[in-house]
Amino acid sequence: MTEIISARGLVKTFGANRAVDGVSFTVGEGEIFGFLGPNGAGKTTTTRMLTGVIPPDAGTATVLGHDIRREPVLAKQDFGVVPETSNAYTDLSAWQNMMLMGELYGLPRSLAEERSTDLLKTVGLHGKKDQKVQAYSKGMKQRLILAMALVHDPRVLFLDEPTGGLDVQSTQMILSLLRDKNREGITIFLTTHNMEEANRLCHRVAIIRRGKIVAIDAPERLKMAIDRVHRIEVSFDREVPDEALGKVSGVAGVKRTGDKYVLDVLGRDAAIRSLVAFAGENNLQIVTLNTLAPTLDDAFLRLTQEGGP
């Protein structure tokens, strides 16, 4: 797979704080690559270095084969950026913002108008294209800056928390557009706090903690890698004391959620056999029994907590 984005040994220090500490990874052509981490972990600082907003103190970053420090114009002409906070000019209309972006990227006026019309229709803003952006809701502004980032038909798209705080309609519209653009061949670098969003969108994710990468893999493989303690959800035809369930062979922990019990178990098969035996011995009927796969949230919490792998 062709390497589209490369970070090698990136370091950035602010005073006594080393925000990014030797970060290295690559993103292949056509990937949706998620970049996850808790607040203050170094996500946004890394993205700013990759997009040329701030220079690294050490290390190199290349996009589409261009060193972002030595060839910033060549790198930037083929990528789009969607920041967390809208950077559209609020005293201009959506159409004027789109035309301005077309001019900045050197697009012929006719091509800029054609692409802007298509994109504004796609994000549901064409009917309000002549309205000043200051009157737009947060969701509308976010959809606009995504359209602005795509007007020059970039090969790479960087997004920083693109759906943070948005309504369901705007979120679904943005995610649908990202999937469509990825199918068309755009490589996407996505910074997000939303684990479910990353799980549904990303081919691979990198998790950063205190400025260092602690894991890079496909979401499903990351989830299975931390699956050391399995979980089973079970309910019976009547209430069972937690202490009794805790004594069942193979059960390491018990948590009640409504009329169900979530059990941490050391081995699924053995624990299920023990639960069936327990139900028989106590004249209980098992109403539901489900094995629970680990989530990306579980992997994220395990890998970002102090003392994690």
C-alpha positions in Angstrom: 0.0 0.0 0.0 1.3 3.5 -0.9 2.4 5.6 2.0 0.4 8.8 2.1 1.1 10.3 5.6 4.3 9.6 7.5 5.3 10.8 11.0 8.8 9.8 12.2 10.0 10.7 15.6 7.9 13.8 16.0 8.6 15.8 19.1 7.0 19.0 20.3 7.7 20.7 23.7 5.9 23.6 25.2 8.0 24.9 28.1 8.5 22.0 30.5 5.8 20.0 28.9 6.7 17.5 26.1 3.3 17.3 24.4 4.5 14.9 21.7 7.3 12.5 22.5 8.7 10.6 19.5 5.5 9.8 17.7 5.9 7.6 14.6 3.3 6.1 12.3 2.3 5.8 8.6 -1.1 6.0 6.9 -1.7 4.1 3.7 -3.5 5.3 0.6 -7.3 5.0 0.9 -7.2 4.4 4.7 -9.4 6.0 7.3 -6.9 6.3 10.1 -8.2 7.2 13.6 -6.1 9.1 16.1 -7.4 8.7 19.6 -6.4 9.7 23.1 -7.6 11.5 26.2 -7.5 15.3 26.5 -3.9 16.6 26.6 -2.5 13.4 25.1 -1.0 15.2 22.1 -3.5 14.5 19.4 -4.1 18.1 18.2 -0.5 19.0 18.5 0.5 16.0 16.3 -2.2 17.0 13.7 -0.9 20.6 13.7 2.6 19.4 12.9 1.3 17.1 10.2 -0.6 19.9 8.6 2.2 22.5 8.9 0.5 24.8 11.4 3.4 24.4 13.9 6.9 23.0 13.3 8.2 19.9 15.1 11.1 20.4 17.5 12.5 17.1 16.2 11.5 14.4 13.7 9.9 14.6 10.2 6.4 14.7 8.8 5.5 14.0 5.2 2.2 14.1 3.3 2.0 12.7 -0.2 5.7 12.4 -0.2 6.3 16.1 0.6 8.1 17.2 3.7 5.7 19.5 5.4 8.5 21.8 6.6 10.6 21.9 3.3 7.7 21.7 0.8 4.7 23.1 2.6 2.9 24.5 -0.5 3.3 21.2 -2.4 2.0 19.2 0.6 -0.9 21.6 1.4 -2.3 21.9 -2.2 -3.5 18.3 -2.1 -5.0 18.0 1.4 -7.9 19.6 3.2 -8.3 20.4 6.9 -11.4 20.4 9.0 -10.6 22.0 12.4 -12.6 21.4 15.5 -13.7 25.0 15.6 -15.2 26.5 12.4 -12.8 28.7 10.5 -15.3 30.0 8.0 -15.6 33.8 7.7 -18.9 34.5 9.5 -19.5 37.9 7.8 -19.5 36.2 4.4 -22.1 33.9 3.0 -21.5 30.1 2.6 -21.2 30.7 -1.2 -18.6 33.5 -0.7 -16.6 31.2 1.6 -16.6 28.5 -1.0 -15.5 30.9 -3.7 -12.8 32.2 -1.5 -11.5 28.7 -1.0 -11.6 28.1 -4.7 -9.5 31.2 -5.3 -7.0 30.2 -2.6 -6.4 26.8 -4.4 -6.3 28.4 -7.8 -9.4 26.8 -9.2 -11.0 28.2 -12.3 -14.2 30.1 -11.4 -16.4 27.8 -13.3 -15.0 24.7 -11.7 -15.2 26.3 -8.2 -18.9 27.1 -8.8 -19.6 23.6 -10.1 -17.9 21.9 -7.1 -19.4 24.3 -4.6 -22.9 23.7 -5.9 -22.5 20.0 -5.7 -20.9 20.0 -2.2 -23.4 22.5 -0.7 -26.3 20.3 -2.0 -24.6 17.3 -0.5 -24.3 18.9 3.0 -27.8 20.3 2.8 -26.8 24.0 2.7 -27.5 25.0 -0.9 -30.8 26.5 0.0 -29.1 28.8 2.4 -25.9 29.4 0.4 -26.4 33.2 0.3 -27.1 33.5 4.1 -24.3 34.9 6.2 -22.5 32.2 8.2 -22.9 34.1 11.5 -26.6 33.0 11.4 -25.7 29.3 11.0 -26.0 26.7 13.7 -22.9 24.8 14.9 -23.9 21.8 12.8 -24.4 24.0 9.7 -21.0 25.6 10.2 -19.3 22.3 10.6 -20.9 21.0 7.4 -19.8 24.1 5.6 -16.2 23.9 6.6 -16.2 20.2 5.5 -17.5 21.4 2.1 -14.8 24.1 2.1 -12.1 21.5 2.8 -13.3 19.4 -0.2 -13.8 22.1 -2.8 -10.3 21.5 -4.4 -10.8 17.8 -4.5 -8.0 16.8 -2.1 -6.3 13.4 -1.9 -6.0 13.6 1.9 -8.4 15.0 4.5 -7.5 15.9 8.1 -10.4 16.2 10.5 -10.2 17.2 14.2 -13.3 16.2 16.2 -15.6 16.8 13.2 -18.8 15.8 14.9 -18.1 17.0 18.5 -21.2 18.5 20.0 -23.3 18.2 16.9 -26.9 17.1 16.5 -27.7 13.6 15.2 -28.7 14.8 11.7 -25.4 16.8 11.2 -23.4 13.9 12.6 -24.9 11.3 10.3 -24.6 13.6 7.3 -20.9 14.2 7.9 -20.1 10.5 8.6 -22.0 9.5 5.4 -20.1 12.0 3.4 -16.7 10.8 4.8 -17.6 7.2 3.9 -18.5 8.3 0.4 -15.3 10.3 -0.1 -13.2 7.5 1.2 -14.8 5.1 -1.3 -13.8 7.6 -3.9 -10.2 7.2 -2.8 -9.6 10.0 -0.3 -7.3 9.1 2.6 -8.7 10.4 5.9 -6.9 11.2 9.1 -9.5 11.5 11.9 -8.9 12.8 15.4 -11.9 11.9 17.6 -13.0 11.2 21.2 -15.9 9.2 19.9 -15.0 5.5 20.2 -18.1 4.3 18.4 -17.5 6.6 15.6 -13.9 5.4 15.2 -15.0 1.8 15.5 -17.5 2.2 12.6 -15.3 4.4 10.4 -11.7 3.5 10.8 -9.6 0.8 9.1 -6.9 1.4 11.8 -6.5 3.5 14.9 -3.6 4.8 16.8 -3.9 5.5 20.5 -1.7 8.1 22.1 -1.1 8.6 25.8 1.1 11.3 27.4 2.7 12.1 24.0 3.5 8.5 23.1 1.8 6.0 20.8 0.7 3.0 22.9 -1.0 1.0 20.2 -1.7 1.0 16.5 -4.0 -1.6 14.9 -7.4 -2.4 13.4 -10.2 -1.7 15.9 -11.3 -5.3 16.1 -7.7 -6.5 16.8 -7.2 -3.9 19.4 -10.4 -5.0 21.2 -9.4 -8.6 21.1 -5.8 -7.8 22.3 -7.2 -6.5 25.6 -9.7 -9.4 26.0 -8.0 -11.0 28.9 -11.0 -11.1 31.2 -14.2 -12.1 29.4 -17.7 -10.9 30.2 -21.0 -12.7 30.3 -24.4 -11.1 30.7 -27.1 -13.4 32.3 -30.6 -13.1 33.8 -32.6 -15.5 35.8 -36.3 -16.0 36.5 -35.8 -14.5 39.9 -33.3 -12.4 41.8 -30.0 -14.0 42.8 -27.7 -12.5 45.5 -24.5 -11.1 44.0 -22.5 -13.0 46.6 -23.9 -16.3 45.4 -23.0 -15.6 41.8 -19.5 -14.4 42.9 -18.9 -17.9 44.2 -19.6 -19.6 40.9 -16.5 -21.3 39.5 -14.7 -19.0 37.1 -16.5 -15.8 38.0 -14.1 -13.0 38.9 -16.6 -10.2 39.4 -20.3 -9.4 39.4 -22.1 -6.2 38.4 -25.9 -5.8 38.2 -27.5 -3.8 35.4 -31.3 -3.7 35.8 -32.5 -7.3 35.9 -29.3 -8.7 34.4 -25.9 -9.6 35.8 -22.7 -8.8 34.0 -20.0 -11.2 35.1 -16.2 -10.9 34.6 -15.1 -14.5 33.9 -11.7 -16.1 33.4 -12.9 -18.4 30.7 -16.2 -18.2 28.8 -16.8 -21.9 28.2 -16.0 -23.0 31.7 -18.0 -20.2 33.2 -21.1 -20.9 31.1 -21.0 -24.6 32.2 -20.7 -23.5 35.8 -23.6 -21.1 35.5 -25.8 -23.8 34.0 -24.9 -26.1 36.9 -25.5 -23.3 39.4 -29.0 -22.6 37.9 -29.8 -26.4 38.1 -28.7 -26.7 41.7 -30.8 -23.7 42.8 -33.9 -24.4 40.7 -33.3 -21.3 38.6 -34.3 -20.8 35.0 -31.8 -18.9 32.8 -33.9 -16.3 30.9 -31.0 -14.8 28.8 -27.3 -15.5 28.5 -25.0 -13.5 26.3 -21.2 -13.4 25.9 -20.0 -9.8 25.6 -17.2 -8.8 23.2 -14.9 -6.1 24.4 -15.5 -2.6 22.9 -13.1 -0.1 21.5 -14.0 1.9 24.7 -12.6 -1.0 26.7 -9.4 -1.0 24.7 -9.1 2.8 24.9 -9.5 2.9 28.6 -7.1 0.0 29.2 -4.4 1.4 27.0 -4.7 5.0 28.2 -4.9 4.5 31.9 -1.8 4.7 34.0 0.0 1.4 34.2 -1.8 0.2 31.0 0.1 -1.8 28.4 
